[in-house]
Amino acid sequence: MHCPFCPSTDTRVLDSRVAEDGGAIRRRRTCPSCERRFTTVEQMQLMVLKRSGATEPFTRDKAISGVRKACKGRPVSDDDLARLGQTVENALRADGWAEVPAHEIGLAILTPLRELDEVAWLRFASVYRAFESADDFESAIAELREPHAPPPQTLTGV
């Protein structure tokens, strides 16, 4: 680890703690050369497995670029898209993916996008699912009209 204050490449870890619900490690470090302290946060890099077999780091901006196109002309703000990108990344990390197939990213986008804007969801789904006919659109619209599944109920006091 390079010291951010001097050219030294030798630093010492003083303390390590799990941060961000176990998704990162926070390390407090000191530089023996200049004796300054600094903090680093190490996070697992989520990788995307492309259809070609190549891998690349996951980026929220790239994940929501197609969503941005689907939301053109819709009442969806950049903040809404940023939250959607964060939701998708959190879902992928929560599922334990270290190397996520590109297809899974599209699936992870569909649920929060439906809640954000149904027209944008239909646009995105038509490209992502490669609709080929009006029947595909009709099926998707029927899917939109179905109510969301209710949350599971627990039995209490029985």
Backbone as a printed PyTorch tensor [residue, N CA C, xyz], in Angstrom:
tensor([[[  0.8470,  -1.1680,   0.0000],
         [  0.0000,   0.0000,   0.0000],
         [  0.8940,   1.2340,   0.0000]],

        [[  0.6260,   2.1450,  -0.9170],
         [  1.3810,   3.3930,  -1.0020],
         [  0.8240,   4.4130,  -0.0210]],

        [[  1.7040,   5.1300,   0.6210],
         [  1.2940,   6.2120,   1.5140],
         [  0.7750,   7.3690,   0.6520]],

        [[ -0.3840,   7.9400,   0.9830],
         [ -0.9030,   9.0480,   0.1840],
         [ -0.1910,  10.3710,   0.4660]],

        [[  0.6810,  10.3970,   1.4790],
         [  1.3330,  11.6450,   1.8750],
         [  2.8080,  11.7280,   1.4790]],

        [[  3.4290,  10.5820,   1.2480],
         [  4.8460,  10.5690,   0.8630],
         [  5.0620,   9.4320,  -0.1410]],

        [[  6.2320,   9.3330,  -0.7430],
         [  6.4520,   8.2920,  -1.7600],
         [  6.6790,   6.8830,  -1.2060]],

        [[  6.5510,   6.6920,   0.0960],
         [  6.8090,   5.3930,   0.6990],
         [  5.7970,   4.3510,   0.2250]],

        [[  6.3060,   3.1450,  -0.0050],
         [  5.4180,   2.0380,  -0.3990],
         [  5.2270,   1.0610,   0.7540]],

        [[  5.7280,   1.4250,   1.9260],
         [  5.6370,   0.5530,   3.0870],
         [  4.7060,   1.1860,   4.1210]],

        [[  3.5780,   0.5310,   4.3790],
         [  2.6670,   1.0130,   5.4140],
         [  2.3480,  -0.1340,   6.3520]],

        [[  1.8950,   0.2230,   7.5450],
         [  1.5820,  -0.7890,   8.5510],
         [  0.1170,  -0.6740,   8.9510]],

        [[ -0.5650,  -1.8170,   9.0590],
         [ -1.9620,  -1.8420,   9.4700],
         [ -2.0150,  -1.7860,  10.9960]],

        [[ -2.7650,  -0.7970,  11.5130],
         [ -2.9440,  -0.6600,  12.9520],
         [ -4.2080,  -1.3670,  13.4390]],

        [[ -5.2530,  -1.3100,  12.6050],
         [ -6.5470,  -1.8540,  13.0130],
         [ -7.3440,  -2.2350,  11.7780]],

        [[ -8.0660,  -3.3570,  11.8410],
         [ -8.9470,  -3.7870,  10.7560],
         [-10.3260,  -4.0660,  11.3390]],

        [[-11.3570,  -3.5810,  10.6400],
         [-12.7260,  -3.8190,  11.0830],
         [-13.6110,  -4.0850,   9.8760]],

        [[-14.6040,  -4.9340,  10.0850],
         [-15.5830,  -5.1970,   9.0400],
         [-16.4890,  -3.9750,   8.9630]],

        [[-16.7730,  -3.5240,   7.7390],
         [-17.6170,  -2.3490,   7.5320],
         [-18.7270,  -2.6890,   6.5480]],

        [[-19.7210,  -1.8400,   6.4700],
         [-20.8010,  -1.9480,   5.4840],
         [-21.4370,  -3.3320,   5.4460]],

        [[-21.9020,  -3.7810,   6.5880],
         [-22.6100,  -5.0630,   6.6780],
         [-21.7930,  -6.2330,   6.1420]],

        [[-20.5020,  -6.2080,   6.3490],
         [-19.6530,  -7.3050,   5.9390],
         [-19.1770,  -7.2500,   4.5060]],

        [[-19.5680,  -6.2100,   3.7700],
         [-19.1880,  -6.0950,   2.3750],
         [-17.8470,  -5.4310,   2.1470]],

        [[-17.2280,  -4.9320,   3.2160],
         [-15.9540,  -4.2340,   3.0760],
         [-15.1540,  -4.3690,   4.3690]],

        [[-13.8620,  -4.0830,   4.2710],
         [-12.9840,  -4.0740,   5.4420],
         [-12.3450,  -2.6990,   5.5370]],

        [[-12.4810,  -2.0850,   6.7060],
         [-11.8840,  -0.7730,   6.9610],
         [-10.5680,  -1.0010,   7.6980]],

        [[ -9.4860,  -0.4370,   7.1520],
         [ -8.1790,  -0.5980,   7.7770],
         [ -7.5980,   0.7750,   8.1300]],

        [[ -7.1250,   0.9010,   9.3550],
         [ -6.4210,   2.0990,   9.7930],
         [ -4.9490,   1.8040,   9.6290]],

        [[ -4.2290,   2.6700,   8.9140],
         [ -2.8220,   2.4210,   8.5820],
         [ -1.9400,   3.5750,   9.0290]],

        [[ -0.6570,   3.2730,   9.1500],
         [  0.3350,   4.3030,   9.4420],
         [  1.5340,   4.1070,   8.5160]],

        [[  2.1620,   5.2040,   8.1890],
         [  3.3570,   5.1600,   7.3390],
         [  4.5850,   5.3070,   8.2360]],

        [[  5.5160,   4.3420,   8.2130],
         [  6.7080,   4.4540,   9.0560],
         [  7.6480,   5.5770,   8.6140]],

        [[  7.5650,   6.0050,   7.3660],
         [  8.4630,   7.0610,   6.8800],
         [  8.0450,   8.4450,   7.3730]],

        [[  6.7800,   8.8140,   7.1280],
         [  6.3210,  10.1660,   7.4980],
         [  5.4760,  10.1600,   8.7740]],

        [[  5.1790,   8.9660,   9.2780],
         [  4.4300,   8.7700,  10.5110],
         [  3.0010,   9.3250,  10.4830]],

        [[  2.4440,   9.4810,   9.2910],
         [  1.0530,   9.9370,   9.1800],
         [  0.1370,   8.7270,   9.1140]],

        [[ -1.1080,   8.9580,   9.5430],
         [ -2.0950,   7.8790,   9.5500],
         [ -3.1640,   8.1500,   8.4970]],

        [[ -3.7230,   7.0590,   7.9670],
         [ -4.8050,   7.1680,   6.9870],
         [ -5.6380,   5.9000,   7.0280]],

        [[ -6.8250,   5.9820,   6.4420],
         [ -7.7600,   4.8640,   6.4450],
         [ -7.9940,   4.3840,   5.0260]],

        [[ -8.0700,   3.0840,   4.8590],
         [ -8.4390,   2.5020,   3.5650],
         [ -9.6790,   1.6430,   3.7700]],

        [[-10.4700,   1.5290,   2.7160],
         [-11.6310,   0.6530,   2.7290],
         [-11.4610,  -0.3060,   1.5630]],

        [[-11.4380,  -1.5800,   1.8800],
         [-11.2760,  -2.6070,   0.8570],
         [-12.6150,  -3.2770,   0.6340]],

        [[-13.0440,  -3.3280,  -0.6120],
         [-14.3260,  -3.9250,  -0.9380],
         [-14.1260,  -4.9670,  -2.0310]],

        [[-14.8950,  -6.0560,  -1.9390],
         [-14.8140,  -7.0870,  -2.9500],
         [-15.2610,  -6.4980,  -4.2880]],

        [[-14.5070,  -6.7450,  -5.3190],
         [-14.8550,  -6.2600,  -6.6550],
         [-15.8280,  -7.2330,  -7.2910]],

        [[-17.0160,  -6.7550,  -7.6030],
         [-18.0280,  -7.5660,  -8.2700],
         [-17.6730,  -7.5980,  -9.7580]],

        [[-17.5250,  -8.8000, -10.3020],
         [-17.1330,  -8.9490, -11.7020],
         [-18.3190,  -9.4320, -12.5300]],

        [[-18.3700,  -8.9830, -13.7920],
         [-19.4250,  -9.3750, -14.7260],
         [-18.8360, -10.3670, -15.7180]],

        [[-19.4970, -11.5200, -15.8540],
         [-19.0850, -12.5330, -16.8180],
         [-19.8850, -12.3080, -18.0930]],

        [[-19.2110, -11.8600, -19.1290],
         [-19.8640, -11.5480, -20.4020],
         [-20.1390, -12.8340, -21.1840]],

        [[-21.0180, -12.7340, -22.1620],
         [-21.3420, -13.9070, -22.9950],
         [-20.1110, -14.4570, -23.7090]],

        [[-19.1770, -13.5800, -24.0360],
         [-17.9610, -13.9960, -24.7280],
         [-17.0120, -14.7810, -23.8270]],

        [[-17.2920, -14.7670, -22.5120],
         [-16.4110, -15.4420, -21.5680],
         [-15.4660, -14.4800, -20.8720]],

        [[-15.3690, -13.2590, -21.3820],
         [-14.5170, -12.2470, -20.7610],
         [-15.1850, -11.7320, -19.4880]],

        [[-14.3790, -11.2090, -18.5850],
         [-14.9150, -10.6020, -17.3640],
         [-14.4720,  -9.1520, -17.2940]],

        [[-15.3040,  -8.3440, -16.6320],
         [-14.9680,  -6.9410, -16.4060],
         [-15.6080,  -6.5090, -15.1040]],

        [[-15.0760,  -5.4710, -14.4730],
         [-15.6610,  -5.0040, -13.2140],
         [-17.0830,  -4.4710, -13.4240]],

        [[-17.9560,  -4.7230, -12.4550],
         [-19.3190,  -4.2040, -12.4920],
         [-19.2820,  -2.6980, -12.2740]],

        [[-20.0140,  -1.9640, -13.1000],
         [-20.1770,  -0.5290, -12.8900],
         [-21.6590,  -0.2100, -12.9670]],

        [[-22.1220,   0.5450, -11.9740],
         [-23.5430,   0.9070, -11.9370],
         [-23.9440,   1.6940, -13.1710]],

        [[-23.0870,   2.6200, -13.5990],
         [-23.4230,   3.4580, -14.7620],
         [-23.6930,   2.6090, -15.9980]],

        [[-22.8720,   1.6000, -16.2060],
         [-23.0760,   0.7420, -17.3720],
         [-24.3440,  -0.0930, -17.2070]],

        [[-24.6100,  -0.5360, -15.9860],
         [-25.7940,  -1.3590, -15.7330],
         [-27.0790,  -0.5840, -15.9800]],

        [[-27.0690,   0.7200, -15.6850],
         [-28.3070,   1.4850, -15.8560],
         [-28.3470,   2.2890, -17.1550]],

        [[-27.3430,   2.1320, -18.0040],
         [-27.3590,   2.8900, -19.2620],
         [-28.5480,   2.4870, -20.1310]],

        [[-28.8450,   1.2030, -20.1940],
         [-30.0130,   0.7480, -20.9540],
         [-31.3050,   1.1790, -20.3010]],

        [[-31.3010,   1.2150, -18.9830],
         [-32.4810,   1.6660, -18.2520],
         [-32.7220,   3.1500, -18.5390]],

        [[-31.6470,   3.9050, -18.6070],
         [-31.7630,   5.3450, -18.8980],
         [-32.4560,   5.5570, -20.2490]],

        [[-32.1050,   4.7320, -21.2230],
         [-32.7460,   4.8400, -22.5430],
         [-34.2250,   4.4810, -22.4510]],

        [[-34.5460,   3.4560, -21.6750],
         [-35.9420,   3.0350, -21.5140],
         [-36.7640,   4.0920, -20.7800]],

        [[-36.1000,   4.9170, -19.9720],
         [-36.7890,   5.9470, -19.1820],
         [-36.8790,   7.2880, -19.9030]],

        [[-36.3390,   7.3600, -21.1280],
         [-36.3570,   8.6290, -21.8560],
         [-37.8010,   9.0950, -22.0440]],

        [[-38.0570,  10.3430, -21.6590],
         [-39.3910,  10.9170, -21.7800],
         [-40.3280,  10.5360, -20.6530]],

        [[-39.8350,   9.7870, -19.6870],
         [-40.6410,   9.3590, -18.5370],
         [-40.2680,  10.2040, -17.3220]],

        [[-41.1610,  10.2900, -16.3480],
         [-40.8570,  11.0960, -15.1500],
         [-39.9390,  10.3540, -14.1770]],

        [[-38.7310,  10.0550, -14.6440],
         [-37.7440,   9.3480, -13.8420],
         [-36.5020,  10.2240, -13.7660]],

        [[-36.0770,  10.5540, -12.5580],
         [-34.9340,  11.4540, -12.3700],
         [-33.6220,  10.6680, -12.3400]],

        [[-32.5280,  11.4030, -12.4370],
         [-31.2090,  10.7800, -12.3220],
         [-31.0320,  10.1620, -10.9300]],

        [[-31.6170,  10.8080,  -9.9110],
         [-31.5450,  10.2430,  -8.5610],
         [-32.2730,   8.9000,  -8.4910]],

        [[-33.4220,   8.8140,  -9.1750],
         [-34.1590,   7.5410,  -9.2230],
         [-33.2980,   6.4540,  -9.8570]],

        [[-32.6030,   6.8050, -10.9350],
         [-31.7430,   5.8290, -11.6150],
         [-30.5500,   5.4400, -10.7490]],

        [[-29.9990,   6.4110, -10.0230],
         [-28.8790,   6.1060,  -9.1240],
         [-29.3250,   5.1440,  -8.0260]],

        [[-30.5150,   5.3780,  -7.4760],
         [-31.0390,   4.4700,  -6.4460],
         [-31.2920,   3.0790,  -7.0320]],

        [[-31.8060,   3.0350,  -8.2550],
         [-32.0380,   1.7530,  -8.9110],
         [-30.7120,   1.0130,  -9.0980]],

        [[-29.6810,   1.7180,  -9.5340],
         [-28.3600,   1.1050,  -9.7050],
         [-27.8190,   0.5590,  -8.3930]],

        [[-28.0070,   1.3120,  -7.3130],
         [-27.5560,   0.8640,  -5.9940],
         [-28.3480,  -0.3640,  -5.5550]],

        [[-29.6570,  -0.3540,  -5.8070],
         [-30.5080,  -1.4870,  -5.4480],
         [-30.0750,  -2.7520,  -6.1850]],

        [[-29.7830,  -2.6050,  -7.4710],
         [-29.3440,  -3.7470,  -8.2740],
         [-28.0090,  -4.2840,  -7.7610]],

        [[-27.0630,  -3.3890,  -7.5090],
         [-25.7540,  -3.8320,  -7.0070],
         [-25.8980,  -4.5110,  -5.6540]],

        [[-26.7160,  -3.9400,  -4.7660],
         [-26.9280,  -4.5470,  -3.4490],
         [-27.5470,  -5.9410,  -3.5820]],

        [[-28.5060,  -6.0800,  -4.4980],
         [-29.1590,  -7.3840,  -4.6980],
         [-28.1460,  -8.4190,  -5.1980]],

        [[-27.2930,  -8.0280,  -6.1210],
         [-26.2940,  -8.9650,  -6.6480],
         [-25.2990,  -9.3700,  -5.5650]],

        [[-24.8700,  -8.3920,  -4.7600],
         [-23.9410,  -8.7040,  -3.6660],
         [-24.6190,  -9.5860,  -2.6230]],

        [[-25.8860,  -9.2940,  -2.3160],
         [-26.6150, -10.0750,  -1.3090],
         [-26.8120, -11.5190,  -1.7620]],

        [[-26.9090, -11.7280,  -3.0750],
         [-27.0540, -13.0840,  -3.6010],
         [-25.7340, -13.8490,  -3.5870]],

        [[-24.6530, -13.1680,  -3.2080],
         [-23.3620, -13.8300,  -3.0720],
         [-22.5640, -13.9580,  -4.3500]],

        [[-22.9260, -13.2070,  -5.3760],
         [-22.1920, -13.2870,  -6.6400],
         [-20.8200, -12.6400,  -6.4810]],

        [[-19.7880, -13.3360,  -6.8950],
         [-18.4630, -12.7380,  -7.0280],
         [-18.2360, -12.4460,  -8.5080]],

        [[-18.7740, -13.3460,  -9.3470],
         [-18.6840, -13.1960, -10.7990],
         [-20.0940, -13.4510, -11.3370]],

        [[-20.7950, -12.3800, -11.6540],
         [-22.2000, -12.4820, -12.0340],
         [-22.3510, -12.5220, -13.5560]],

        [[-23.1050, -13.4900, -14.0840],
         [-23.3530, -13.4990, -15.5320],
         [-24.1340, -12.2390, -15.9350]],

        [[-23.8120, -11.6840, -17.0770],
         [-24.4420, -10.4450, -17.5480],
         [-25.9620, -10.5840, -17.5770]],

        [[-26.4520, -11.7520, -17.9120],
         [-27.8880, -12.0010, -17.9740],
         [-28.5610, -11.7450, -16.6180]],

        [[-27.8900, -12.0990, -15.5360],
         [-28.4460, -11.9270, -14.1900],
         [-28.6110, -10.4460, -13.8340]],

        [[-27.7720,  -9.6060, -14.3950],
         [-27.8870,  -8.1660, -14.1260],
         [-29.2080,  -7.6530, -14.6870]],

        [[-29.5430,  -8.0650, -15.9010],
         [-30.8230,  -7.6720, -16.4890],
         [-31.9920,  -8.1490, -15.6680]],

        [[-31.9240,  -9.3790, -15.1650],
         [-32.9920,  -9.9040, -14.3130],
         [-33.1010,  -9.1040, -13.0210]],

        [[-31.9540,  -8.7160, -12.4570],
         [-31.9480,  -7.9410, -11.2150],
         [-32.5170,  -6.5360, -11.4250]],

        [[-32.4600,  -6.0270, -12.6510],
         [-32.9850,  -4.6920, -12.9620],
         [-34.5030,  -4.7050, -13.0800]],

        [[-35.0670,  -5.7850, -13.5870],
         [-36.4990,  -5.8100, -13.9140],
         [-37.4200,  -5.5220, -12.7240]],

        [[-37.1900,  -6.1180, -11.5800],
         [-38.0980,  -5.9230, -10.4420],
         [-38.1170,  -4.4800,  -9.9320]],

        [[-36.9600,  -3.8780,  -9.6230],
         [-37.0280,  -2.4910,  -9.1470],
         [-37.4820,  -1.5110, -10.2290]],

        [[-37.2210,  -1.8210, -11.4970],
         [-37.6610,  -0.9370, -12.5750],
         [-39.1800,  -0.9620, -12.6930]],

        [[-39.7850,  -2.1220, -12.4900],
         [-41.2490,  -2.2130, -12.5370],
         [-41.8690,  -1.3140, -11.4740]],

        [[-41.2620,  -1.2840, -10.2970],
         [-41.7650,  -0.4460,  -9.2120],
         [-41.5310,   1.0420,  -9.5010]],

        [[-40.4870,   1.3440, -10.2490],
         [-40.1590,   2.7320, -10.5680],
         [-41.0630,   3.3000, -11.6490]],

        [[-41.2120,   2.5740, -12.7710],
         [-42.0230,   3.0730, -13.8820],
         [-42.3890,   1.8930, -14.7960]],

        [[-43.6750,   1.6300, -14.9120],
         [-44.1210,   0.4610, -15.6800],
         [-43.8660,   0.6050, -17.1800]],

        [[-43.9790,   1.8230, -17.7110],
         [-43.7220,   2.0150, -19.1420],
         [-42.2430,   1.7730, -19.4350]],

        [[-41.3700,   2.2940, -18.5830],
         [-39.9340,   2.0560, -18.7530],
         [-39.6320,   0.5620, -18.6180]],

        [[-40.3260,  -0.1080, -17.6800],
         [-40.1380,  -1.5480, -17.5180],
         [-40.5010,  -2.2800, -18.8090]],

        [[-41.6220,  -1.9000, -19.4320],
         [-42.0570,  -2.5540, -20.6690],
         [-41.0400,  -2.3100, -21.7900]],

        [[-40.5370,  -1.0930, -21.8890],
         [-39.5190,  -0.7870, -22.9040],
         [-38.2580,  -1.6210, -22.6860]],

        [[-37.7840,  -1.6400, -21.4280],
         [-36.5600,  -2.3810, -21.1120],
         [-36.7690,  -3.8730, -21.3400]],

        [[-37.9020,  -4.3980, -20.8710],
         [-38.1850,  -5.8230, -21.0270],
         [-38.2780,  -6.2110, -22.4950]],

        [[-38.8200,  -5.3160, -23.3360],
         [-38.9600,  -5.6520, -24.7570],
         [-37.6020,  -5.8460, -25.4210]],

        [[-36.6140,  -5.0920, -24.9940],
         [-35.2650,  -5.2480, -25.5530],
         [-34.5440,  -6.4040, -24.8570]],

        [[-34.6070,  -6.4170, -23.5330],
         [-33.8800,  -7.4230, -22.7650],
         [-34.3760,  -8.8320, -23.0610]],

        [[-35.6840,  -8.9910, -23.1610],
         [-36.2570, -10.3100, -23.4400],
         [-36.4100, -10.5800, -24.9330]],

        [[-35.9800,  -9.6370, -25.7650],
         [-35.9970,  -9.7840, -27.2290],
         [-37.3850, -10.1190, -27.7630]],

        [[-38.3380,  -9.2310, -27.4780],
         [-39.6930,  -9.4360, -27.9880],
         [-39.6520,  -9.4900, -29.5140]],

        [[-40.4330, -10.4090, -30.0810],
         [-40.4490, -10.5760, -31.5310],
         [-41.8110, -10.3120, -32.1490]],

        [[-42.8600, -10.2030, -31.3220],
         [-44.1990, -10.0090, -31.8770],
         [-45.0690,  -9.2470, -30.8930]],

        [[-46.2450,  -8.8620, -31.3780],
         [-47.2090,  -8.1720, -30.5230],
         [-47.6610,  -9.0850, -29.3830]],

        [[-47.6580, -10.3840, -29.6230],
         [-48.0320, -11.3340, -28.5680],
         [-47.0840, -11.2290, -27.3660]],

        [[-45.8100, -11.0000, -27.6440],
         [-44.8430, -10.8400, -26.5560],
         [-45.1910,  -9.6130, -25.7120]],

        [[-45.5850,  -8.5210, -26.3910],
         [-45.9870,  -7.3180, -25.6670],
         [-47.2560,  -7.5720, -24.8610]],

        [[-48.2050,  -8.2710, -25.4540],
         [-49.4590,  -8.5710, -24.7570],
         [-49.1980,  -9.4020, -23.5090]],

        [[-48.2970, -10.3570, -23.6030],
         [-47.9510, -11.1830, -22.4430],
         [-47.3070, -10.3390, -21.3410]],

        [[-46.4350,  -9.4290, -21.7540],
         [-45.7670,  -8.5650, -20.7760],
         [-46.7580,  -7.6190, -20.1150]],

        [[-47.6960,  -7.1030, -20.8800],
         [-48.7170,  -6.2090, -20.3110],
         [-49.6030,  -6.9920, -19.3430]],

        [[-49.9310,  -8.2160, -19.6930],
         [-50.7130,  -9.0630, -18.7800],
         [-49.9310,  -9.2950, -17.4840]],

        [[-48.6170,  -9.4710, -17.6060],
         [-47.7600,  -9.6450, -16.4300],
         [-47.7870,  -8.3910, -15.5600]],

        [[-47.7840,  -7.2220, -16.2040],
         [-47.8470,  -5.9590, -15.4600],
         [-49.1790,  -5.8140, -14.7210]],

        [[-50.2300,  -6.3100, -15.3060],
         [-51.5610,  -6.1670, -14.7010],
         [-51.7760,  -7.1160, -13.5280]],

        [[-50.9600,  -8.1630, -13.4610],
         [-51.0610,  -9.0800, -12.3300],
         [-50.5500,  -8.3610, -11.0860]],

        [[-51.2640,  -8.5030,  -9.9750],
         [-50.7760,  -7.8470,  -8.7550],
         [-49.4820,  -8.5040,  -8.2760]],

        [[-48.6830,  -7.7010,  -7.6050],
         [-47.4620,  -8.2620,  -7.0110],
         [-47.8770,  -9.2960,  -5.9860]],

        [[-47.0780, -10.3070,  -5.8360],
         [-47.3740, -11.3430,  -4.8440],
         [-47.3500, -10.7160,  -3.4520]],

        [[-48.3450, -11.0350,  -2.6040],
         [-48.3520, -10.4770,  -1.2580],
         [-47.2070, -11.0700,  -0.4400]],

        [[-46.7360, -10.3160,   0.5580],
         [-45.6480, -10.8640,   1.3810],
         [-46.1560, -12.0690,   2.1590]],

        [[-45.2700, -13.0210,   2.4370],
         [-45.6900, -14.2220,   3.1760],
         [-46.2020, -13.8300,   4.5570]],

        [[-47.2650, -14.4690,   4.9680],
         [-47.8390, -14.1770,   6.2750],
         [-47.3560, -15.2070,   7.2750]],

        [[-47.1320, -14.7300,   8.4850],
         [-46.6890, -15.6400,   9.5320],
         [-47.8510, -15.8780,  10.4830]],

        [[-47.8750, -17.0520,  11.0420],
         [-48.9140, -17.3930,  12.0070],
         [-48.4320, -16.9700,  13.3980]],

        [[-49.2190, -16.1160,  14.0320],
         [-48.8490, -15.6990,  15.3850],
         [-50.0180, -15.9620,  16.3190]],

        [[-49.7200, -16.3220,  17.5130],
         [-50.7380, -16.5420,  18.5110],
         [-51.5980, -17.7690,  18.2660]],

        [[-51.1030, -18.7260,  17.4930],
         [-51.8860, -19.9330,  17.2250],
         [-51.4710, -21.0170,  18.1780]]])
